Amino acid sequence: MGLSIGIVGLPNVGKSTTFNALTKEQNAEAANYPFCTIEPNKAIVAVPDERVDRLAELVKPQKTIYSTIEFVDIAGLVAGASKGEGLGNKFLGNIRETDVIVQVVRCFENESVVHVSEKPDPEADIEVINTELLLSDMEQLERKLDRLERQSRADKASRPMLALAQQLQEHLDSGQPVSTFPEGDSDLFATLNKEMRFLTGKKVIYVANVDEEHLLEDNEYVATVRHYAAERNAEVVVLCAKLEEELAGLTDEEREEFLESMGVSESGLDQVIRKGYDTLGLVSFFTAGPKEVRAWNVRHGWKAPQAAGVIHTDFEKGFIRVEVIPFETYIDHESEAAVKAAGEMRVEGKEYVVKDGDVMHFRFNL
């Protein structure tokens, strides 16, 4: 679906180390100096889903395929990025192309790892990033206003957009992000945001990068991040990036054993992936057959023909109906044939809204 999550933060907070662990491929250089990441590294990451595993156990397919989302590792921002400091304009442009922001915040002390300030200060670090995002939005909106003002002199139809943009400018000038703009739910704003892709309008997940000692018990830095995020209705994940990178090199069995010994059910990275998926507003449906069991992602609220189009555009064009089995019903009966025999498979038409966990079989006519 072309949706992506950008990993951002100050230099040397653990972004690239987190990305390395996320991809399990060590394909983003992690170095102890600023700007070791120049071009954004990109990776398609599988979304952990136990439901896929349970379906595969029953169906025993040739292949098992999970839903995926794209993560982008963006070089470290610094104060003045919106004015070009540290190659900032380029990096801000990379962020603009993503749909959700994961902001990695350093929550550990280590004299051997350089930090841009004297010591970690999570709230100040977050504010540096947020200020640069805000300044970039202000500069971009100012250019848009210039164009709208010229256009409105000859085209009255553009004046409502001009008025909205002026209201937004006042909002940003007061130091408030696009995400809190009172007119943010209007169709007119949706049109403007689709073009501008405002940085401060994107949802944010804060990742508190700690040392191993504070992985299970919050230190004062993590407490600060949690408080900051709670005030902004944002998600927080606590992880130790260095440990996650080491975990990525283990087998699945070794990894499970280690997590169990730590008293946790899922790694910090799995939480980042899952929360990222949810924040993107996605749900999963499944197809299950002897060739493959597969999870597909669609936007919350999408109807059956749109879901069919994710598999193949011809499925949407020729959509007739869809056979639907809720995941729990499938598991209870242990096979599609048993569900049909029990009369619990539903047949739905074009107006059916896909539910998270639906096992679906599309009927179409080319």
C-alpha positions as CSV (number, residue, x, y, z in Angstrom):
1,M,0.0,0.0,0.0
2,G,3.0,2.3,0.0
3,L,2.8,3.2,3.7
4,S,6.0,4.0,5.6
5,I,7.2,4.9,9.0
6,G,10.2,7.2,9.5
7,I,12.7,6.7,12.3
8,V,14.0,10.1,13.4
9,G,16.0,11.6,16.3
10,L,19.1,13.5,17.2
11,P,22.5,12.1,16.2
12,N,23.7,9.2,18.2
13,V,20.5,8.3,20.0
14,G,20.3,4.8,18.6
15,K,18.3,5.2,15.4
16,S,20.4,3.2,13.0
17,T,21.1,0.5,15.7
18,T,17.3,0.2,16.1
19,F,16.9,0.1,12.3
20,N,19.6,-2.7,12.1
21,A,17.7,-4.8,14.6
22,L,14.4,-4.0,13.0
23,T,15.5,-5.3,9.6
24,K,17.6,-8.1,11.1
25,E,20.1,-7.5,8.3
26,Q,22.7,-5.0,9.6
27,N,22.1,-2.9,6.6
28,A,22.3,0.6,8.2
29,E,25.7,1.7,9.3
30,A,25.8,2.5,13.0
31,A,28.8,4.7,14.0
32,N,29.7,6.8,17.0
33,Y,29.6,10.1,15.2
34,P,26.9,12.4,13.8
35,F,25.5,12.0,10.3
36,C,26.8,8.5,9.7
37,T,23.5,8.0,7.9
38,I,23.2,10.3,4.9
39,E,20.8,8.6,2.5
40,P,17.6,7.2,4.1
41,N,17.9,3.4,4.5
42,K,14.6,1.6,3.7
43,A,13.4,-1.8,4.7
44,I,10.2,-3.8,4.4
45,V,9.5,-5.4,7.7
46,A,7.1,-8.3,8.5
47,V,4.4,-7.6,11.1
48,P,4.4,-10.3,13.8
49,D,1.0,-11.9,13.9
50,E,0.3,-15.1,15.9
51,R,-2.9,-15.6,13.9
52,V,-0.9,-16.3,10.7
53,D,1.0,-18.9,12.6
54,R,-2.1,-20.6,13.9
55,L,-3.7,-20.7,10.5
56,A,-0.6,-22.2,9.0
57,E,-0.5,-24.9,11.7
58,L,-4.0,-25.9,10.5
59,V,-3.7,-25.5,6.8
60,K,-0.1,-26.6,6.4
61,P,0.6,-24.4,3.3
62,Q,3.7,-24.4,1.1
63,K,4.3,-20.8,2.2
64,T,3.5,-18.5,5.0
65,I,3.5,-14.7,4.4
66,Y,3.0,-11.9,6.9
67,S,1.7,-8.4,6.4
68,T,4.5,-5.8,5.9
69,I,5.2,-2.1,6.4
70,E,8.2,0.0,5.3
71,F,10.6,1.6,7.8
72,V,12.9,4.4,6.8
73,D,16.0,5.3,8.8
74,I,16.5,9.0,8.4
75,A,19.7,10.8,9.4
76,G,20.0,12.6,12.7
77,L,18.5,16.1,12.9
78,V,20.1,19.0,14.8
79,A,19.0,22.4,15.9
80,G,18.8,24.6,12.8
81,A,17.9,21.7,10.5
82,S,15.0,23.7,9.0
83,K,17.6,26.3,7.9
84,G,19.8,23.6,6.4
85,E,22.1,22.8,9.4
86,G,23.5,19.3,9.2
87,L,21.9,18.7,5.8
88,G,18.6,19.3,7.5
89,N,16.4,20.4,4.6
90,K,17.1,17.1,2.8
91,F,16.4,15.1,5.9
92,L,13.2,16.9,6.6
93,G,12.1,16.2,3.1
94,N,12.7,12.5,3.7
95,I,10.4,12.7,6.8
96,R,7.7,14.4,4.8
97,E,7.4,11.4,2.6
98,T,6.6,9.0,5.5
99,D,3.2,8.5,7.1
100,V,4.1,8.0,10.8
101,I,7.1,9.1,12.8
102,V,9.0,7.0,15.2
103,Q,11.1,9.4,17.3
104,V,14.0,7.6,19.1
105,V,15.0,9.3,22.4
106,R,18.2,8.6,24.2
107,C,17.4,7.5,27.8
108,F,20.8,6.2,28.9
109,E,24.1,7.7,30.1
110,N,27.3,6.5,28.4
111,E,30.4,8.8,28.2
112,S,31.8,6.7,25.4
113,V,28.9,7.5,23.1
114,V,28.9,11.1,21.9
115,H,25.7,13.2,22.5
116,V,24.9,16.5,21.0
117,S,24.5,18.1,24.4
118,E,26.4,17.6,27.7
119,K,24.1,14.8,28.8
120,P,20.8,13.2,27.8
121,D,17.8,15.5,28.3
122,P,14.8,13.7,26.8
123,E,12.3,16.5,26.8
124,A,14.8,19.0,25.4
125,D,15.9,16.5,22.8
126,I,12.3,15.9,21.7
127,E,11.6,19.6,21.6
128,V,14.7,20.2,19.3
129,I,13.2,17.8,16.8
130,N,9.6,19.1,17.2
131,T,10.8,22.7,16.8
132,E,12.6,21.9,13.5
133,L,9.5,20.1,12.2
134,L,7.3,23.1,13.1
135,L,9.7,25.6,11.5
136,S,9.8,23.5,8.4
137,D,6.0,23.4,8.2
138,M,5.8,27.2,8.8
139,E,8.3,27.8,5.9
140,Q,6.4,25.5,3.6
141,L,3.0,27.0,4.4
142,E,4.4,30.5,3.8
143,R,5.3,29.6,0.3
144,K,1.9,28.1,-0.2
145,L,0.2,31.2,1.1
146,D,2.1,33.3,-1.5
147,R,0.8,31.2,-4.3
148,L,-2.8,31.2,-2.9
149,E,-2.8,35.0,-2.5
150,R,-1.8,35.4,-6.1
151,Q,-4.3,32.8,-7.3
152,S,-7.2,34.2,-5.3
153,R,-7.0,37.6,-7.1
154,A,-8.2,35.9,-10.3
155,D,-10.0,32.8,-8.9
156,K,-12.6,33.3,-6.2
157,A,-12.9,29.5,-5.7
158,S,-9.5,29.5,-4.1
159,R,-10.4,32.0,-1.4
160,P,-11.7,29.4,1.1
161,M,-8.4,27.6,0.9
162,L,-6.6,30.8,1.4
163,A,-8.6,31.6,4.5
164,L,-7.9,28.2,5.9
165,A,-4.2,28.5,5.2
166,Q,-4.1,31.8,7.0
167,Q,-5.8,30.3,10.0
168,L,-3.3,27.5,10.0
169,Q,-0.5,30.0,9.8
170,E,-1.7,31.8,12.9
171,H,-1.9,28.4,14.7
172,L,1.6,27.5,13.8
173,D,2.9,31.0,14.7
174,S,1.6,30.4,18.2
175,G,3.9,27.4,18.5
176,Q,1.2,24.8,18.1
177,P,1.6,21.7,15.8
178,V,-0.7,21.0,12.8
179,S,-2.1,18.0,14.8
180,T,-3.9,20.3,17.1
181,F,-5.3,22.6,14.4
182,P,-9.1,23.1,15.2
183,E,-10.1,22.7,11.5
184,G,-8.0,19.6,11.1
185,D,-11.0,17.4,10.5
186,S,-12.4,19.4,7.6
187,D,-12.4,18.2,4.0
188,L,-10.7,21.4,2.9
189,F,-7.8,20.8,5.3
190,A,-7.5,17.2,4.1
191,T,-7.0,18.5,0.6
192,L,-4.3,20.9,1.9
193,N,-2.5,18.3,4.0
194,K,-2.5,15.8,1.1
195,E,-0.5,18.3,-0.9
196,M,1.7,19.6,1.9
197,R,2.2,16.5,4.0
198,F,2.8,18.6,7.2
199,L,5.4,17.2,9.4
200,T,3.8,18.2,12.7
201,G,0.5,16.7,11.5
202,K,1.9,13.1,11.5
203,K,1.3,10.7,14.4
204,V,4.3,10.0,16.5
205,I,5.5,6.9,18.5
206,Y,8.2,7.7,21.0
207,V,10.9,5.0,21.5
208,A,12.9,5.4,24.8
209,N,16.3,3.8,24.1
210,V,17.6,2.6,27.5
211,D,20.6,0.5,28.7
212,E,19.9,-3.1,29.8
213,E,19.8,-2.1,33.5
214,H,16.6,-0.1,32.9
215,L,14.8,-2.2,30.4
216,L,12.3,-3.6,32.9
217,E,12.2,-0.6,35.3
218,D,11.8,3.0,34.1
219,N,14.6,5.4,34.9
220,E,14.0,9.2,35.2
221,Y,14.6,9.7,31.5
222,V,11.9,7.2,30.5
223,A,9.5,8.7,33.0
224,T,10.0,12.1,31.3
225,V,9.2,10.6,27.9
226,R,6.1,8.8,29.2
227,H,4.8,12.1,30.7
228,Y,5.5,14.0,27.5
229,A,3.8,11.5,25.3
230,A,0.8,11.1,27.6
231,E,0.1,14.8,27.3
232,R,0.0,14.4,23.5
233,N,-1.9,11.2,23.4
234,A,1.1,9.4,21.8
235,E,2.5,5.9,22.2
236,V,5.7,5.0,24.0
237,V,7.9,1.9,23.6
238,V,10.9,1.2,25.8
239,L,13.7,-0.8,24.3
240,C,17.5,-1.3,24.5
241,A,18.6,-0.9,20.9
242,K,21.9,-2.6,21.4
243,L,20.3,-5.6,23.0
244,E,17.6,-5.7,20.2
245,E,20.4,-5.8,17.7
246,E,22.0,-8.8,19.4
247,L,18.6,-10.5,19.7
248,A,18.2,-10.1,15.9
249,G,21.1,-12.5,15.3
250,L,19.5,-15.3,17.3
251,T,17.2,-18.1,16.1
252,D,13.5,-17.7,16.8
253,E,13.8,-20.4,19.5
254,E,16.8,-18.7,21.2
255,R,15.0,-15.4,21.0
256,E,11.9,-16.8,22.7
257,E,14.0,-18.3,25.4
258,F,15.8,-15.1,26.1
259,L,12.6,-13.0,26.2
260,E,11.0,-15.5,28.6
261,S,14.1,-15.3,30.9
262,M,13.6,-11.5,30.9
263,G,9.9,-11.9,31.8
264,V,8.5,-10.3,28.7
265,S,6.2,-11.7,26.0
266,E,7.5,-9.6,23.0
267,S,10.6,-7.6,22.2
268,G,10.6,-3.9,22.1
269,L,11.0,-4.0,18.3
270,D,7.9,-6.2,17.9
271,Q,6.1,-3.5,19.9
272,V,7.3,-0.8,17.6
273,I,6.2,-2.8,14.5
274,R,2.8,-3.6,16.0
275,K,2.1,-0.1,17.3
276,G,3.3,1.4,14.0
277,Y,0.9,-0.9,12.1
278,D,-2.0,0.2,14.4
279,T,-1.0,3.9,14.2
280,L,-1.1,3.7,10.4
281,G,-4.8,2.7,10.8
282,L,-4.4,-0.7,9.3
283,V,-6.2,-4.0,9.8
284,S,-5.3,-7.5,8.6
285,F,-7.4,-10.0,6.6
286,F,-6.2,-13.5,5.7
287,T,-6.3,-15.8,2.7
288,A,-5.7,-19.5,3.5
289,G,-5.1,-22.4,1.1
290,P,-2.7,-25.2,0.3
291,K,-0.3,-22.9,-1.6
292,E,-0.1,-20.2,1.1
293,V,-1.5,-18.6,4.2
294,R,-1.1,-14.9,3.9
295,A,-1.9,-11.7,5.8
296,W,-2.9,-8.6,3.8
297,N,-3.2,-5.1,5.2
298,V,-6.0,-2.7,4.4
299,R,-7.1,0.7,5.8
300,H,-9.6,0.5,8.6
301,G,-13.1,0.9,7.0
302,W,-12.2,-0.4,3.6
303,K,-14.9,-2.5,1.8
304,A,-14.6,-5.9,0.3
305,P,-13.8,-4.8,-3.3
306,Q,-11.0,-2.6,-2.1
307,A,-9.5,-5.5,-0.1
308,A,-9.8,-7.7,-3.2
309,G,-7.9,-5.0,-5.2
310,V,-4.9,-5.3,-2.7
311,I,-4.5,-8.9,-3.9
312,H,-4.9,-8.0,-7.6
313,T,-6.6,-5.1,-9.4
314,D,-8.6,-7.5,-11.5
315,F,-10.2,-8.9,-8.4
316,E,-11.6,-5.5,-7.6
317,K,-12.7,-4.8,-11.1
318,G,-14.5,-8.1,-11.4
319,F,-15.7,-8.4,-7.8
320,I,-18.8,-10.5,-7.4
321,R,-18.9,-11.5,-3.7
322,V,-16.6,-12.7,-0.9
323,E,-16.8,-15.7,1.4
324,V,-15.9,-14.6,5.0
325,I,-14.9,-16.7,8.0
326,P,-14.0,-14.8,11.2
327,F,-10.6,-15.9,12.5
328,E,-11.9,-17.4,15.8
329,T,-14.6,-19.3,13.9
330,Y,-12.0,-20.8,11.6
331,I,-9.8,-21.8,14.6
332,D,-12.7,-23.3,16.5
333,H,-13.7,-25.6,13.5
334,E,-10.1,-26.2,12.4
335,S,-10.8,-26.1,8.7
336,E,-12.7,-24.2,6.0
337,A,-14.7,-27.4,5.1
338,A,-15.8,-27.8,8.8
339,V,-16.9,-24.1,8.9
340,K,-19.0,-24.6,5.7
341,A,-20.5,-27.8,7.1
342,A,-21.5,-26.0,10.2
343,G,-23.1,-23.2,8.1
344,E,-21.0,-20.5,9.7
345,M,-19.3,-19.2,6.5
346,R,-20.9,-15.9,5.4
347,V,-21.3,-14.6,1.9
348,E,-21.0,-10.8,1.6
349,G,-21.3,-8.3,-1.2
350,K,-19.7,-5.0,-2.2
351,E,-20.8,-3.0,0.9
352,Y,-19.2,-5.4,3.3
353,V,-16.6,-3.6,5.6
354,V,-13.5,-5.8,6.2
355,K,-13.0,-6.8,9.9
356,D,-9.6,-7.4,11.4
357,G,-9.0,-11.1,11.3
358,D,-11.4,-12.0,8.5
359,V,-10.4,-15.1,6.5
360,M,-11.6,-14.3,3.0
361,H,-12.1,-16.0,-0.3
362,F,-13.0,-13.6,-3.2
363,R,-15.2,-14.5,-6.1
364,F,-14.7,-12.4,-9.2
365,N,-15.4,-12.4,-13.0
366,L,-12.7,-11.2,-15.4
